[in-house]
């Protein structure tokens, strides 16, 4: 997946954005919702212990973690395949329901529509709630 850089001008500030990254480059608008998207990607990275772009196999096309998780979370029973995305070093020593809730939060954060993404305040509240539950 070749990545190009788009030059963005804003008065006397110039910066480069990688094109093709949904959370950043599609709208070319920098806002708190961009940070929410990035945080959702970080949540997926924490769950899976994988980088944001995953290359599986020697000839496979790179896939983003967002896409991998969306495929699983879009299933009628996501828990069945969600454990395949969880960091294998954990074995079975984790509460799958908590991982599912964290993945659902990450999915909300990485929604393609920035207006549908939660605020960071809501994300913090959800994480605090999740951390206080006992499984």
TIVO-2410 file (N, C-alpha, C; in nm, 3 decimals):
# residues 135
REC num residu      c1      c2      c3 atome chaine
REC   1      X   0.085  -0.116   0.000     N      A
REC   1      X   0.000   0.000   0.000    CA      A
REC   1      X   0.090   0.123   0.000     C      A
REC   2      X   0.109   0.184  -0.117     N      A
REC   2      X   0.194   0.301  -0.120    CA      A
REC   2      X   0.128   0.417  -0.048     C      A
REC   3      X   0.208   0.493   0.019     N      A
REC   3      X   0.157   0.607   0.092    CA      A
REC   3      X   0.222   0.731   0.035     C      A
REC   4      X   0.142   0.833   0.008     N      A
REC   4      X   0.198   0.958  -0.040    CA      A
REC   4      X   0.174   1.065   0.064     C      A
REC   5      X   0.242   1.175   0.048     N      A
REC   5      X   0.226   1.285   0.142    CA      A
REC   5      X   0.159   1.401   0.071     C      A
REC   6      X   0.060   1.458   0.134     N      A
REC   6      X  -0.006   1.576   0.082    CA      A
REC   6      X   0.047   1.697   0.157     C      A
REC   7      X   0.085   1.798   0.082     N      A
REC   7      X   0.132   1.922   0.143    CA      A
REC   7      X   0.010   2.005   0.180     C      A
REC   8      X   0.004   2.049   0.303     N      A
REC   8      X  -0.110   2.126   0.352    CA      A
REC   8      X  -0.059   2.263   0.396     C      A
REC   9      X  -0.123   2.369   0.345     N      A
REC   9      X  -0.086   2.505   0.382    CA      A
REC   9      X  -0.192   2.563   0.474     C      A
REC  10      X  -0.152   2.630   0.576     N      A
REC  10      X  -0.243   2.700   0.664    CA      A
REC  10      X  -0.174   2.828   0.710     C      A
REC  11      X  -0.203   2.937   0.642     N      A
REC  11      X  -0.139   3.066   0.668    CA      A
REC  11      X   0.012   3.051   0.663     C      A
REC  12      X   0.085   3.066   0.770     N      A
REC  12      X   0.229   3.051   0.763    CA      A
REC  12      X   0.277   2.917   0.818     C      A
REC  13      X   0.186   2.822   0.836     N      A
REC  13      X   0.223   2.690   0.885    CA      A
REC  13      X   0.210   2.590   0.771     C      A
REC  14      X   0.311   2.510   0.752     N      A
REC  14      X   0.310   2.407   0.649    CA      A
REC  14      X   0.338   2.273   0.716     C      A
REC  15      X   0.259   2.171   0.684     N      A
REC  15      X   0.286   2.038   0.736    CA      A
REC  15      X   0.245   1.935   0.633     C      A
REC  16      X   0.286   1.812   0.654     N      A
REC  16      X   0.255   1.704   0.564    CA      A
REC  16      X   0.161   1.606   0.633     C      A
REC  17      X   0.065   1.557   0.557     N      A
REC  17      X  -0.026   1.454   0.607    CA      A
REC  17      X  -0.014   1.332   0.519     C      A
REC  18      X  -0.004   1.213   0.575     N      A
REC  18      X  -0.005   1.094   0.491    CA      A
REC  18      X  -0.143   1.078   0.429     C      A
REC  19      X  -0.151   1.058   0.300     N      A
REC  19      X  -0.281   1.041   0.237    CA      A
REC  19      X  -0.327   0.897   0.254     C      A
REC  20      X  -0.458   0.878   0.254     N      A
REC  20      X  -0.513   0.745   0.266    CA      A
REC  20      X  -0.538   0.699   0.408     C      A
REC  21      X  -0.513   0.782   0.507     N      A
REC  21      X  -0.541   0.745   0.645    CA      A
REC  21      X  -0.675   0.808   0.681     C      A
REC  22      X  -0.775   0.724   0.700     N      A
REC  22      X  -0.913   0.768   0.716    CA      A
REC  22      X  -0.929   0.876   0.822     C      A
REC  23      X  -0.874   0.856   0.937     N      A
REC  23      X  -0.897   0.949   1.047    CA      A
REC  23      X  -0.838   1.086   1.025     C      A
REC  24      X  -0.736   1.095   0.942     N      A
REC  24      X  -0.667   1.221   0.925    CA      A
REC  24      X  -0.689   1.285   0.789     C      A
REC  25      X  -0.669   1.210   0.684     N      A
REC  25      X  -0.654   1.270   0.553    CA      A
REC  25      X  -0.783   1.286   0.474     C      A
REC  26      X  -0.885   1.213   0.507     N      A
REC  26      X  -1.006   1.221   0.425    CA      A
REC  26      X  -1.063   1.361   0.427     C      A
REC  27      X  -1.083   1.418   0.542     N      A
REC  27      X  -1.143   1.551   0.550    CA      A
REC  27      X  -1.039   1.661   0.551     C      A
REC  28      X  -0.916   1.628   0.581     N      A
REC  28      X  -0.807   1.725   0.592    CA      A
REC  28      X  -0.839   1.834   0.694     C      A
REC  29      X  -0.923   1.802   0.789     N      A
REC  29      X  -0.958   1.895   0.896    CA      A
REC  29      X  -0.901   1.839   1.026     C      A
REC  30      X  -0.819   1.919   1.091     N      A
REC  30      X  -0.762   1.878   1.219    CA      A
REC  30      X  -0.859   1.923   1.328     C      A
REC  31      X  -0.902   1.828   1.410     N      A
REC  31      X  -0.997   1.859   1.516    CA      A
REC  31      X  -0.976   1.757   1.628     C      A
REC  32      X  -1.041   1.779   1.742     N      A
REC  32      X  -1.032   1.678   1.849    CA      A
REC  32      X  -1.080   1.540   1.804     C      A
REC  33      X  -1.169   1.534   1.706     N      A
REC  33      X  -1.219   1.405   1.658    CA      A
REC  33      X  -1.110   1.325   1.588     C      A
REC  34      X  -1.009   1.393   1.534     N      A
REC  34      X  -0.894   1.324   1.476    CA      A
REC  34      X  -0.816   1.254   1.588     C      A
REC  35      X  -0.802   1.322   1.700     N      A
REC  35      X  -0.734   1.261   1.816    CA      A
REC  35      X  -0.813   1.141   1.868     C      A
REC  36      X  -0.945   1.150   1.866     N      A
REC  36      X  -1.029   1.039   1.911    CA      A
REC  36      X  -1.005   0.918   1.820     C      A
REC  37      X  -0.999   0.942   1.688     N      A
REC  37      X  -0.971   0.834   1.593    CA      A
REC  37      X  -0.837   0.769   1.626     C      A
REC  38      X  -0.735   0.851   1.644     N      A
REC  38      X  -0.601   0.799   1.674    CA      A
REC  38      X  -0.602   0.719   1.804     C      A
REC  39      X  -0.676   0.765   1.903     N      A
REC  39      X  -0.684   0.692   2.029    CA      A
REC  39      X  -0.753   0.557   2.009     C      A
REC  40      X  -0.853   0.553   1.924     N      A
REC  40      X  -0.918   0.426   1.893    CA      A
REC  40      X  -0.820   0.326   1.833     C      A
REC  41      X  -0.732   0.376   1.745     N      A
REC  41      X  -0.629   0.289   1.687    CA      A
REC  41      X  -0.535   0.239   1.797     C      A
REC  42      X  -0.499   0.327   1.890     N      A
REC  42      X  -0.413   0.287   2.002    CA      A
REC  42      X  -0.482   0.178   2.086     C      A
REC  43      X  -0.612   0.191   2.108     N      A
REC  43      X  -0.684   0.086   2.182    CA      A
REC  43      X  -0.674  -0.048   2.109     C      A
REC  44      X  -0.693  -0.046   1.977     N      A
REC  44      X  -0.678  -0.170   1.899    CA      A
REC  44      X  -0.536  -0.226   1.912     C      A
REC  45      X  -0.436  -0.138   1.911     N      A
REC  45      X  -0.298  -0.182   1.926    CA      A
REC  45      X  -0.275  -0.246   2.063     C      A
REC  46      X  -0.336  -0.189   2.166     N      A
REC  46      X  -0.322  -0.245   2.301    CA      A
REC  46      X  -0.386  -0.383   2.311     C      A
REC  47      X  -0.502  -0.399   2.249     N      A
REC  47      X  -0.571  -0.528   2.253    CA      A
REC  47      X  -0.490  -0.635   2.180     C      A
REC  48      X  -0.438  -0.600   2.064     N      A
REC  48      X  -0.376  -0.699   1.977    CA      A
REC  48      X  -0.225  -0.710   1.989     C      A
REC  49      X  -0.161  -0.608   2.044     N      A
REC  49      X  -0.014  -0.600   2.048    CA      A
REC  49      X   0.043  -0.600   1.906     C      A
REC  50      X  -0.034  -0.546   1.811     N      A
REC  50      X   0.011  -0.534   1.673    CA      A
REC  50      X   0.017  -0.386   1.635     C      A
REC  51      X   0.094  -0.357   1.532     N      A
REC  51      X   0.101  -0.221   1.482    CA      A
REC  51      X  -0.027  -0.188   1.406     C      A
REC  52      X  -0.049  -0.060   1.381     N      A
REC  52      X  -0.172  -0.014   1.317    CA      A
REC  52      X  -0.191  -0.074   1.178     C      A
REC  53      X  -0.082  -0.099   1.107     N      A
REC  53      X  -0.089  -0.164   0.976    CA      A
REC  53      X  -0.026  -0.302   0.992     C      A
REC  54      X  -0.102  -0.405   0.956     N      A
REC  54      X  -0.060  -0.544   0.975    CA      A
REC  54      X  -0.036  -0.608   0.839     C      A
REC  55      X   0.079  -0.673   0.824     N      A
REC  55      X   0.106  -0.750   0.704    CA      A
REC  55      X   0.112  -0.896   0.746     C      A
REC  56      X   0.016  -0.972   0.698     N      A
REC  56      X   0.008  -1.114   0.733    CA      A
REC  56      X   0.052  -1.197   0.613     C      A
REC  57      X   0.156  -1.273   0.628     N      A
REC  57      X   0.207  -1.354   0.518    CA      A
REC  57      X   0.303  -1.274   0.431     C      A
REC  58      X   0.373  -1.343   0.343     N      A
REC  58      X   0.476  -1.277   0.263    CA      A
REC  58      X   0.419  -1.201   0.144     C      A
REC  59      X   0.307  -1.243   0.089     N      A
REC  59      X   0.251  -1.176  -0.029    CA      A
REC  59      X   0.119  -1.106   0.001     C      A
REC  60      X   0.078  -1.108   0.124     N      A
REC  60      X  -0.052  -1.048   0.160    CA      A
REC  60      X  -0.046  -0.897   0.154     C      A
REC  61      X  -0.158  -0.838   0.121     N      A
REC  61      X  -0.172  -0.693   0.124    CA      A
REC  61      X  -0.177  -0.648   0.269     C      A
REC  62      X  -0.118  -0.534   0.298     N      A
REC  62      X  -0.128  -0.483   0.436    CA      A
REC  62      X  -0.272  -0.449   0.469     C      A
REC  63      X  -0.309  -0.474   0.593     N      A
REC  63      X  -0.444  -0.443   0.641    CA      A
REC  63      X  -0.432  -0.360   0.767     C      A
REC  64      X  -0.519  -0.264   0.781     N      A
REC  64      X  -0.520  -0.185   0.902    CA      A
REC  64      X  -0.591  -0.259   1.015     C      A
REC  65      X  -0.547  -0.233   1.138     N      A
REC  65      X  -0.614  -0.293   1.253    CA      A
REC  65      X  -0.760  -0.254   1.257     C      A
REC  66      X  -0.789  -0.131   1.215     N      A
REC  66      X  -0.928  -0.085   1.215    CA      A
REC  66      X  -1.012  -0.179   1.129     C      A
REC  67      X  -0.963  -0.213   1.010     N      A
REC  67      X  -1.035  -0.303   0.921    CA      A
REC  67      X  -1.048  -0.442   0.981     C      A
REC  68      X  -0.939  -0.494   1.037     N      A
REC  68      X  -0.944  -0.628   1.097    CA      A
REC  68      X  -1.048  -0.636   1.208     C      A
REC  69      X  -1.048  -0.536   1.296     N      A
REC  69      X  -1.144  -0.537   1.406    CA      A
REC  69      X  -1.287  -0.513   1.357     C      A
REC  70      X  -1.304  -0.425   1.257     N      A
REC  70      X  -1.439  -0.400   1.205    CA      A
REC  70      X  -1.499  -0.526   1.146     C      A
REC  71      X  -1.416  -0.606   1.077     N      A
REC  71      X  -1.465  -0.732   1.020    CA      A
REC  71      X  -1.517  -0.824   1.130     C      A
REC  72      X  -1.445  -0.833   1.239     N      A
REC  72      X  -1.485  -0.921   1.350    CA      A
REC  72      X  -1.605  -0.862   1.425     C      A
REC  73      X  -1.597  -0.732   1.456     N      A
REC  73      X  -1.704  -0.671   1.535    CA      A
REC  73      X  -1.835  -0.658   1.458     C      A
REC  74      X  -1.828  -0.670   1.326     N      A
REC  74      X  -1.949  -0.665   1.244    CA      A
REC  74      X  -2.023  -0.797   1.237     C      A
REC  75      X  -1.967  -0.901   1.294     N      A
REC  75      X  -2.031  -1.032   1.294    CA      A
REC  75      X  -2.141  -1.038   1.399     C      A
REC  76      X  -2.239  -1.128   1.379     N      A
REC  76      X  -2.346  -1.141   1.479    CA      A
REC  76      X  -2.294  -1.179   1.618     C      A
REC  77      X  -2.191  -1.263   1.623     N      A
REC  77      X  -2.132  -1.305   1.751    CA      A
REC  77      X  -1.982  -1.277   1.747     C      A
REC  78      X  -1.943  -1.151   1.771     N      A
REC  78      X  -1.801  -1.114   1.755    CA      A
REC  78      X  -1.707  -1.184   1.852     C      A
REC  79      X  -1.756  -1.224   1.968     N      A
REC  79      X  -1.667  -1.288   2.066    CA      A
REC  79      X  -1.604  -1.415   2.012     C      A
REC  80      X  -1.675  -1.481   1.918     N      A
REC  80      X  -1.623  -1.606   1.862    CA      A
REC  80      X  -1.487  -1.586   1.794     C      A
REC  81      X  -1.469  -1.474   1.725     N      A
REC  81      X  -1.343  -1.448   1.653    CA      A
REC  81      X  -1.257  -1.340   1.717     C      A
REC  82      X  -1.312  -1.267   1.812     N      A
REC  82      X  -1.236  -1.159   1.875    CA      A
REC  82      X  -1.111  -1.211   1.944     C      A
REC  83      X  -1.121  -1.327   2.006     N      A
REC  83      X  -1.004  -1.382   2.077    CA      A
REC  83      X  -0.886  -1.405   1.983     C      A
REC  84      X  -0.911  -1.421   1.852     N      A
REC  84      X  -0.801  -1.439   1.756    CA      A
REC  84      X  -0.720  -1.311   1.736     C      A
REC  85      X  -0.780  -1.196   1.768     N      A
REC  85      X  -0.711  -1.068   1.752    CA      A
REC  85      X  -0.640  -1.024   1.880     C      A
REC  86      X  -0.672  -1.088   1.992     N      A
REC  86      X  -0.613  -1.050   2.120    CA      A
REC  86      X  -0.467  -1.097   2.125     C      A
REC  87      X  -0.383  -1.019   2.189     N      A
REC  87      X  -0.241  -1.050   2.207    CA      A
REC  87      X  -0.227  -1.196   2.252     C      A
REC  88      X  -0.161  -1.276   2.170     N      A
REC  88      X  -0.149  -1.420   2.199    CA      A
REC  88      X  -0.069  -1.448   2.326     C      A
REC  89      X   0.013  -1.353   2.368     N      A
REC  89      X   0.091  -1.374   2.491    CA      A
REC  89      X   0.003  -1.382   2.615     C      A
REC  90      X  -0.121  -1.337   2.602     N      A
REC  90      X  -0.213  -1.343   2.716    CA      A
REC  90      X  -0.272  -1.482   2.734     C      A
REC  91      X  -0.260  -1.566   2.633     N      A
REC  91      X  -0.322  -1.698   2.641    CA      A
REC  91      X  -0.472  -1.680   2.653     C      A
REC  92      X  -0.530  -1.745   2.753     N      A
REC  92      X  -0.674  -1.729   2.781    CA      A
REC  92      X  -0.695  -1.654   2.912     C      A
REC  93      X  -0.593  -1.586   2.958     N      A
REC  93      X  -0.596  -1.520   3.089    CA      A
REC  93      X  -0.642  -1.375   3.079     C      A
REC  94      X  -0.764  -1.355   3.029     N      A
REC  94      X  -0.822  -1.221   3.020    CA      A
REC  94      X  -0.973  -1.235   3.012     C      A
REC  95      X  -1.046  -1.136   3.060     N      A
REC  95      X  -1.192  -1.141   3.050    CA      A
REC  95      X  -1.236  -1.098   2.909     C      A
REC  96      X  -1.284  -1.192   2.830     N      A
REC  96      X  -1.322  -1.165   2.691    CA      A
REC  96      X  -1.429  -1.057   2.681     C      A
REC  97      X  -1.521  -1.053   2.776     N      A
REC  97      X  -1.627  -0.952   2.772    CA      A
REC  97      X  -1.569  -0.811   2.786     C      A
REC  98      X  -1.469  -0.794   2.869     N      A
REC  98      X  -1.403  -0.663   2.884    CA      A
REC  98      X  -1.328  -0.625   2.757     C      A
REC  99      X  -1.264  -0.722   2.695     N      A
REC  99      X  -1.194  -0.696   2.569    CA      A
REC  99      X  -1.295  -0.656   2.462     C      A
REC 100      X  -1.409  -0.722   2.460     N      A
REC 100      X  -1.514  -0.689   2.363    CA      A
REC 100      X  -1.562  -0.546   2.384     C      A
REC 101      X  -1.583  -0.507   2.509     N      A
REC 101      X  -1.628  -0.370   2.538    CA      A
REC 101      X  -1.522  -0.268   2.496     C      A
REC 102      X  -1.395  -0.300   2.521     N      A
REC 102      X  -1.287  -0.210   2.482    CA      A
REC 102      X  -1.279  -0.200   2.330     C      A
REC 103      X  -1.297  -0.312   2.261     N      A
REC 103      X  -1.295  -0.311   2.115    CA      A
REC 103      X  -1.414  -0.232   2.059     C      A
REC 104      X  -1.530  -0.244   2.123     N      A
REC 104      X  -1.647  -0.166   2.080    CA      A
REC 104      X  -1.622  -0.016   2.099     C      A
REC 105      X  -1.554   0.020   2.207     N      A
REC 105      X  -1.517   0.160   2.230    CA      A
REC 105      X  -1.422   0.207   2.121     C      A
REC 106      X  -1.322   0.125   2.089     N      A
REC 106      X  -1.228   0.160   1.982    CA      A
REC 106      X  -1.301   0.174   1.849     C      A
REC 107      X  -1.399   0.088   1.825     N      A
REC 107      X  -1.478   0.097   1.701    CA      A
REC 107      X  -1.553   0.230   1.694     C      A
REC 108      X  -1.610   0.272   1.806     N      A
REC 108      X  -1.680   0.401   1.809    CA      A
REC 108      X  -1.582   0.515   1.782     C      A
REC 109      X  -1.462   0.504   1.837     N      A
REC 109      X  -1.360   0.608   1.819    CA      A
REC 109      X  -1.313   0.618   1.674     C      A
REC 110      X  -1.315   0.506   1.602     N      A
REC 110      X  -1.264   0.503   1.465    CA      A
REC 110      X  -1.376   0.508   1.361     C      A
REC 111      X  -1.493   0.552   1.402     N      A
REC 111      X  -1.603   0.566   1.308    CA      A
REC 111      X  -1.559   0.655   1.192     C      A
REC 112      X  -1.597   0.617   1.070     N      A
REC 112      X  -1.558   0.694   0.951    CA      A
REC 112      X  -1.615   0.836   0.954     C      A
REC 113      X  -1.728   0.854   1.021     N      A
REC 113      X  -1.789   0.986   1.033    CA      A
REC 113      X  -1.742   1.052   1.162     C      A
REC 114      X  -1.661   1.157   1.153     N      A
REC 114      X  -1.609   1.220   1.275    CA      A
REC 114      X  -1.717   1.265   1.372     C      A
REC 115      X  -1.833   1.306   1.321     N      A
REC 115      X  -1.941   1.350   1.410    CA      A
REC 115      X  -1.998   1.236   1.493     C      A
REC 116      X  -1.980   1.113   1.447     N      A
REC 116      X  -2.032   0.997   1.520    CA      A
REC 116      X  -1.935   0.949   1.628     C      A
REC 117      X  -1.812   0.998   1.625     N      A
REC 117      X  -1.713   0.956   1.725    CA      A
REC 117      X  -1.745   1.019   1.859     C      A
REC 118      X  -1.717   0.950   1.969     N      A
REC 118      X  -1.742   1.008   2.101    CA      A
REC 118      X  -1.640   1.118   2.131     C      A
REC 119      X  -1.671   1.197   2.231     N      A
REC 119      X  -1.572   1.296   2.279    CA      A
REC 119      X  -1.469   1.221   2.362     C      A
REC 120      X  -1.353   1.281   2.382     N      A
REC 120      X  -1.251   1.217   2.467    CA      A
REC 120      X  -1.302   1.205   2.610     C      A
REC 121      X  -1.385   1.300   2.652     N      A
REC 121      X  -1.442   1.292   2.787    CA      A
REC 121      X  -1.526   1.164   2.799     C      A
REC 122      X  -1.607   1.136   2.698     N      A
REC 122      X  -1.688   1.014   2.698    CA      A
REC 122      X  -1.601   0.889   2.696     C      A
REC 123      X  -1.492   0.895   2.621     N      A
REC 123      X  -1.399   0.782   2.614    CA      A
REC 123      X  -1.339   0.755   2.751     C      A
REC 124      X  -1.298   0.861   2.820     N      A
REC 124      X  -1.239   0.846   2.953    CA      A
REC 124      X  -1.341   0.785   3.049     C      A
REC 125      X  -1.464   0.834   3.045     N      A
REC 125      X  -1.569   0.780   3.132    CA      A
REC 125      X  -1.590   0.631   3.102     C      A
REC 126      X  -1.594   0.595   2.974     N      A
REC 126      X  -1.614   0.455   2.937    CA      A
REC 126      X  -1.498   0.368   2.987     C      A
REC 127      X  -1.375   0.418   2.974     N      A
REC 127      X  -1.260   0.341   3.021    CA      A
REC 127      X  -1.259   0.328   3.173     C      A
REC 128      X  -1.297   0.435   3.243     N      A
REC 128      X  -1.305   0.428   3.389    CA      A
REC 128      X  -1.411   0.327   3.433     C      A
REC 129      X  -1.524   0.328   3.364     N      A
REC 129      X  -1.631   0.233   3.394    CA      A
REC 129      X  -1.583   0.091   3.368     C      A
REC 130      X  -1.516   0.072   3.256     N      A
REC 130      X  -1.465  -0.060   3.221    CA      A
REC 130      X  -1.361  -0.109   3.321     C      A
REC 131      X  -1.275  -0.018   3.366     N      A
REC 131      X  -1.170  -0.058   3.460    CA      A
REC 131      X  -1.225  -0.089   3.599     C      A
REC 132      X  -1.343  -0.038   3.630     N      A
REC 132      X  -1.400  -0.062   3.762    CA      A
REC 132      X  -1.490  -0.186   3.766     C      A
REC 133      X  -1.519  -0.245   3.650     N      A
REC 133      X  -1.602  -0.366   3.649    CA      A
REC 133      X  -1.518  -0.487   3.682     C      A
REC 134      X  -1.579  -0.580   3.749     N      A
REC 134      X  -1.511  -0.704   3.786    CA      A
REC 134      X  -1.569  -0.817   3.702     C      A
REC 135      X  -1.482  -0.885   3.630     N      A
REC 135      X  -1.528  -0.998   3.547    CA      A
REC 135      X  -1.492  -1.129   3.612     C      A
***
